[in-house]
Amino acid sequence: MKIPLYTFLCSLTALIAVNSSAQVNYDNWNFQIRAQNSQLIDTLAMLGVRPDATSGFDFAYDVPRPPQPPSGSFLETYFPHSGGNYPPQFGSKYAVDYQGPSDPVWSMSVDASDAGPIKLYWDSVYVNSIESRVQLFLHDIAGGMYVNMRTQGSYTFSFSSKRDFEIVGAAKIDLKVLMEGFWNGTTQVQDTVTGYLAAPGSPHAFADSGKLYLSAAGTGMLVFPNAPSGNYYLVIRHRNHLETWSAESMPLAKTTTSYSAYDYSTGPGQAYGLNALKQVGSVYVTWGGDVNQDHVVDFRDRNLTWNNRGQSGYYSSDCNGDNTTDSTDYNIVQDNRLKVYQRP
């Protein structure tokens, strides 16, 4: 018995989805992108990565899109491919597109028979479970929007004609930064820092920013989705430590899987300026006590800390991160008085 092509392709797409749903390693994952309008739902589109896949046609993974139904009413999400080793008899629309793990980028199109709102949606919980070196942003080329597919599970747009998208990455820095008041010599109180990418030339305008909740080791992945590839200073801000700049600007690329690394803790030369980091044992930490974040530790920070003494909670005056403002925090401010941030 012959199986119709449409039925075969739909079954194959579903089989791939079921068998690979638990993959979370950076080089072995996949997920569906569904589309829905007022009349139809399309569930065939799937993208993914396999260690042995390529940027061209892979017979084991890539699945062409089935033909549009004869009724004339359709909604389809597909990955356009032609040329190279893509078989011309399969057409140029692919429902399933797997690529290798080395910084893949996907082109994707959405088309429909009827105008109106279309919602694209995916499993953001699953996407967020993929190793953090993988960063995926849905870029609506016509609308100019970037959607973080880790944190947002859908995107709705007004459809009038074929809409083109791309799924791209971001500039990423695997960061390590230790903060004087929060570091006890072994572990660090977990807290949020904000990273900025500053242009290498004066006046060093910020090109992008990203927030990061540091691990107990002072580490985590900073993600900058908006900055184009280029050279940047890395700037770190925390609620009560002095702003700290990287010693030099560094090249960063907007990628899906590769990333750069920066570790402020390894030596004084990792931060811009003279004595911009404090040595504590064998590591280097940022200076604590800038409670009001005006780039200098002075009497204003001391007064704020003194006025908040005995208060419990998430205060900038809590310079050691124990959720209480007391003499320990006051001493950090006092010991670091007249310390000033340094920048190019």
PyMOL commands that set and color helices and strands:
alter all, ss='L'
color gray80, all
select helices_A, chain A and resi 5-19+88-90+124-129+264-266+268-270+299-307+327-335
alter helices_A, ss='H'
color red, helices_A
select strands_A, chain A and resi 29-32+34-36+41-42+46-49+63-64+75-80+93-99+106-112+116-121+137-140+145-148+154-159+163-168+171-176+192-198+206-213+219-224+230-238+241-245+250-252+260-263+278-280+283-285
alter strands_A, ss='S'
color yellow, strands_A
deselect
rebuild
show_as cartoon
